Amino acid sequence: MPDPNAYGSPGGLSRRGLLKGAAVTAGAAALGVGSAVTAAAADARVTATAPDGSTTITMSLTGGALSWAAERRGATVVDTSVLGLRLSDGTMLGRSGTVVTKYQHWTVDNTWTPVYGRNATVRDRYQEMRWNLQDTATRINFSVQIRAYSSGVAFRYVLLDQGTATVADELTTFVFPDDTLVYSARDEDPYNPVAPGAIPSTGTSTTDTGPLTDLPLTATYATGGLIACVCESSRVNFPRLMLSSVPGRPGTLAAYLMEHTGRGADTVQTASTVTTPFATPWRAVVTGSTHAELVDNAELVLNLAPATALTDTSWIRPGKALRCQLTTAAGMAGVDFAVARGLQYIEYDGGWYGDGNHSTDATKPIPEIDLPAVISYATSKGIGVLLYVDRRAAHSPDSLFGLYGSWGVAGVKLGFINDGTQAMTNQITNWVRTAAKYELLIDLHDNVRPFGYERTYPNWITLEGVRGNERFPTASHNVTLPFARNIGGPMDYTICYGQSRNQTTNAHQMAMAAVYYQPLAFLYWYDSPSKYANTANWPGLPWFDAIPATWDQSRTLAGSIGQYVAVARRKGTTWYLGAMTNESARTLSLPLSFLGSGTWTATVYADGTPGTSAYQTPVTVSTRTVTSATALSVAMAPSGGQAVILKPS
């Protein structure tokens, strides 16, 4: 009998539901159950349709081989594509000799409350179709689940037989319509829009090599404004998924399960052994009929993840953080700055422990830092202290995190993560679970990718897995991220306000605080508080003082990947609106219909007259009265932006 929590929906199906196909997640209503399909049936086809009718995913069995396809509002998102798994003994599940042994379907409609997020509540509404299947040659039993949401589609495999199984490959493909472009990026490279068949070959002798791209992967289509983003969710005890171009098939991307870690420094794993019944990660395709709609549909990844495993989440506090220089005085000054400027955390970054040079002993601060004194002072002021730790110093997380918990540390930022193999997935999830045991937030840095686990363990408050803002990228890169990497999950992307190396305006940097979803937001890069002592020189400070890091409601108002984006987010009664453009100056007309009744005061932080370089463009501040009938004219300089606070008058 399959384990209900491994086999069912995020909240788990009841045992009766698995037997009868009639029950759904607690609190939802069952709207239908399919009858069994006989094992003799050679060909079959089922379609899951989103309850609002917008999105479909179809699973077909033709001549003993499985395939899938997806549409949004009648337009092809993914054309007929392969389904299947290859086991280590060469067995190809789903490629030939497959028969259906049972068919189930249901519709679920739940609403759940995240600990924090883009919205105060999340609706989990979908139709699911499920086939139990058998490979006639080996008598191996497995299943494929498909789901259709208004926000996209998803599917996964379940190995049903009791015992163990060793998976060598996932045979899934994604066949895109002609003239589709995909935004490809590997490791922490910038995104590159290319045809699916033209992903450049990358890798070294110690890493996975080939025309490979990481997830999330965004696809734009030739007509109609359609956009989609391929993500994964609920990855546990399984390698990370990449996608690969396929020679001779220009519109096709194929699944590739990583065998090396991202930097190639760990053990190679060419196959993954699991205890059955075992569910693979969900393969999710988040969709939008417009680019703006895609951003608002990102919660699909969370809906596919298991519900929180923590009974007490009261200690989990999202917020804003400042990195401090590596001295006691800098820590004390950082605490004072955090109190004055509405931040919740200070952080000591790499070099605070051991010999200060990537030491593996993260239990001893350098002499320049009296860490107990800083933690005591910060705690007395309501400020948390975060500590950076190289992953090589976190080989015994239970003892290390237990020590940090006894010190009163608020969280850990783990660096140089080598995501990729099954073993590293397990290491990552173990770090997260162990941190929760000691009530520590955790931020995973460098080459790691999201998979919805922040729903299950909300102390995993953010992660990097992106070309960071401290590399001072282009404005085009910055306005690609909301439609790509940030769809997969929270994103640690330091806001570099007031930096002369920026290729963008300060208003562009300010807008990031509303545009990006980052529940732990690092501000001011490595600046010292003294830089901002003369507040008259920094008109953007009140925006950063006021803006929260998590939200009650989010609305994407406009957007086009790589060109521009505008997002409004509400906390309490106040809305925060951020808009950003690429290297082209742009004016957006943004209806404020999301506002409530009455009049509102808009405080507008805008680009002034463009400077010789983008970062020299001043920030201007103005106020005006608006209503829900107002169309706000948002003018942005090249590589510019605008930030707006909207309060009821």
Secondary structure, DSSP 8 states (H G I E B T S, - for coil): ---HHHHS-TT---HHHHHHS---STT-----------TT---EEEEEE-TTSSEEEEEEEETTEEEEEEEETTEEEEEEEE--EEETTS-EETTSSEEEEEEEEEEEEEEE--SSSSSSSEEEEEEEEEEEEEETTTTEEEEEEEEEETTEEEEEEEEEEEEEEEEEEE--EEE--TT-EEEE--TT---EEE-GGG---B--TTS--BSEE-SSEEEE-SSTT-EEEEEEE---SS--EEEEEETTEEEEEEEEE-SS-TTS-S---S-EEEEEEEE--EEEEEEESSHHHHHHTTTHHHHTS-----S--TT---EEEEEE-SSHHHHHHHHHHHHHHT--EEEE-TTSBTTSSS-S-TTSB-TT--HHHHHHHHHHTT-EEEEEEEGGG-SSHHHHHHHHHHHT--EEEEEEEE--SHHHHHHHHHHHHHHHHTT-EEEEEEE----SHHHHSTTEEEE--S--GGG---HHHHTTGGGTHHHHS-----B-TT-TT-SS-HHHHHHHHHHS--SEEEESTT--GGGGSSGGG-TTHHHHHH--SS-SEEEEEEEETTTEEEEEEEETTEEEEEEEE-SS-EEEEEE-TTS-SS-EEEEEEEE-S--SSGGG--EEEEEEEE-TT-EEEEEE-TT-EEEEEEEE-
